[in-house]
């Protein structure tokens, strides 16, 4: 039902273009398709609302503004950023360097930012928190692992930067 060509376009293109043809082949597939897409919308919408509440609370607390003003600011920002990513699904097909905007945002935010922030967060932890505090927080009496963790925690960012530079050089 799904060809290898179609699996390369997994994600939104797969469920928007392929699933309707799958539902066409199933008896009662029209009703099943309607049910699927309604439930799909409800799941996406409820996830968006729960995520939005966290962002609004953080903006309101950080900038010391009311929830309504924070809501307006977040919605405005989402409209600006969302419009750019939604434009690649229109006849305009807005792209960045030949790649759909949503894919660029996903690649950057979903991979590089998460990895880099995790490594930097762990590194900052090991640069600024003394070993005895970590040991006390963990309730560990044995110290055999301590220098190993600190060595990795302190020098992992340098290894990451070296690896990124090496991959950039190798790609050229």
C-alpha positions as CSV (number, residue, x, y, z in Angstrom):
1,X,0.0,0.0,0.0
2,X,2.8,2.4,0.8
3,X,5.7,2.5,-1.7
4,X,9.3,3.0,-0.7
5,X,9.2,6.4,-2.4
6,X,6.3,7.4,-0.1
7,X,8.1,6.3,3.1
8,X,10.9,8.8,2.4
9,X,8.3,11.6,2.9
10,X,7.2,10.4,6.3
11,X,5.4,12.9,8.5
12,X,2.8,15.3,7.4
13,X,3.1,14.4,3.7
14,X,2.6,10.7,4.5
15,X,-0.6,11.0,6.5
16,X,-2.1,13.7,4.2
17,X,-1.4,12.1,0.9
18,X,-1.1,8.4,1.6
19,X,-3.7,7.6,4.3
20,X,-6.7,8.8,2.2
21,X,-5.7,6.3,-0.5
22,X,-5.4,3.6,2.2
23,X,-8.9,4.5,3.6
24,X,-10.3,4.3,0.0
25,X,-9.3,0.7,-0.2
26,X,-11.0,-0.3,3.1
27,X,-14.7,-1.1,3.4
28,X,-16.2,1.8,5.3
29,X,-13.0,3.6,4.8
30,X,-14.6,7.0,4.3
31,X,-16.1,6.9,7.8
32,X,-12.9,5.5,9.2
33,X,-10.9,8.3,7.5
34,X,-13.2,11.0,8.9
35,X,-12.9,9.5,12.3
36,X,-9.1,9.2,12.0
37,X,-8.6,12.8,10.9
38,X,-11.0,14.2,13.5
39,X,-9.2,12.3,16.3
40,X,-5.8,13.4,14.7
41,X,-6.9,17.0,14.9
42,X,-8.1,16.7,18.5
43,X,-4.8,15.1,19.6
44,X,-2.8,17.8,17.9
45,X,-5.0,20.6,19.2
46,X,-5.0,19.4,22.8
47,X,-1.2,18.9,22.7
48,X,-0.8,22.5,21.4
49,X,-3.0,23.9,24.1
50,X,-1.1,22.1,26.9
51,X,2.3,23.2,25.4
52,X,0.9,26.8,24.9
53,X,0.0,27.1,28.6
54,X,3.5,26.4,29.7
55,X,4.9,29.0,27.3
56,X,2.4,31.6,28.3
57,X,3.1,31.0,32.0
58,X,6.9,31.3,31.4
59,X,6.5,34.5,29.4
60,X,4.1,36.1,32.0
61,X,6.5,35.2,34.8
62,X,9.7,36.2,33.0
63,X,8.4,39.6,31.7
64,X,6.1,40.2,34.7
65,X,3.1,40.8,32.5
66,X,-0.5,39.5,32.8
67,X,-1.5,36.2,31.4
68,X,-3.6,38.0,28.7
69,X,-0.7,40.1,27.5
70,X,1.6,37.0,27.5
71,X,-1.1,35.1,25.6
72,X,-1.3,37.9,23.0
73,X,2.5,38.1,22.7
74,X,2.9,34.3,22.3
75,X,0.0,34.1,19.8
76,X,1.5,36.9,17.7
77,X,5.0,35.2,17.7
78,X,3.4,31.9,16.8
79,X,1.5,33.5,13.9
80,X,4.6,35.0,12.5
81,X,6.7,31.8,12.8
82,X,3.8,29.6,11.8
83,X,2.9,31.5,8.7
84,X,6.4,31.0,7.3
85,X,6.3,27.3,7.9
86,X,2.7,27.0,6.6
87,X,3.6,28.8,3.4
88,X,5.5,25.7,2.1
89,X,2.1,23.8,1.8
90,X,0.6,26.5,-0.4
91,X,1.2,27.1,-4.1
92,X,3.8,29.6,-3.0
93,X,5.9,26.8,-1.6
94,X,8.2,28.9,0.6
95,X,11.6,27.2,1.0
96,X,14.9,27.9,2.6
97,X,17.8,26.8,0.3
98,X,15.4,24.5,-1.5
99,X,14.2,22.8,1.7
100,X,10.7,23.4,3.2
101,X,10.7,25.9,6.1
102,X,9.1,23.4,8.5
103,X,11.8,20.9,7.7
104,X,14.5,23.5,8.3
105,X,13.0,24.5,11.7
106,X,12.5,20.8,12.7
107,X,16.1,19.9,11.7
108,X,17.6,22.8,13.6
109,X,15.3,22.8,16.7
110,X,14.7,19.1,16.8
111,X,18.2,17.9,16.5
112,X,21.1,20.4,16.8
113,X,19.6,22.6,19.5
114,X,18.5,19.7,21.7
115,X,21.9,18.0,21.5
116,X,24.0,21.2,21.9
117,X,21.8,22.4,24.8
118,X,22.0,19.0,26.6
119,X,25.8,18.9,26.2
120,X,26.3,22.5,27.3
121,X,23.9,22.1,30.2
122,X,25.8,19.0,31.5
123,X,29.1,20.8,30.9
124,X,28.0,23.9,32.8
125,X,26.8,21.6,35.6
126,X,30.2,20.0,35.9
127,X,32.2,23.3,35.6
128,X,30.2,25.1,38.4
129,X,29.0,22.4,40.8
130,X,31.7,21.1,43.1
131,X,32.1,17.3,43.3
132,X,31.2,17.0,46.9
133,X,27.8,18.6,46.3
134,X,27.0,16.2,43.5
135,X,28.1,13.3,45.8
136,X,25.9,14.6,48.6
137,X,22.9,15.1,46.4
138,X,23.2,11.6,45.0
139,X,23.9,10.1,48.5
140,X,26.9,8.3,47.2
141,X,29.9,7.5,49.4
142,X,32.2,5.9,46.8
143,X,34.3,8.3,44.8
144,X,35.7,6.0,42.1
145,X,33.4,7.4,39.4
146,X,33.8,11.1,40.3
147,X,36.9,12.0,38.2
148,X,35.5,10.1,35.2
149,X,32.2,12.0,35.2
150,X,34.0,15.3,35.7
151,X,36.5,14.6,33.0
152,X,33.7,13.8,30.5
153,X,31.5,16.6,31.7
154,X,34.2,19.3,31.4
155,X,35.7,18.3,28.1
156,X,32.7,16.9,26.2
157,X,31.8,20.4,24.8
158,X,35.3,20.7,23.3
159,X,35.0,17.2,21.8
160,X,31.6,18.2,20.4
161,X,33.0,21.4,18.8
162,X,35.9,19.4,17.3
163,X,33.4,16.8,15.9
164,X,31.2,19.6,14.4
165,X,34.3,21.2,12.8
166,X,35.5,17.9,11.5
167,X,32.1,17.1,10.0
168,X,31.9,20.6,8.4
169,X,35.4,20.1,6.8
170,X,34.5,16.5,5.6
171,X,31.2,17.8,4.0
172,X,33.1,20.2,1.8
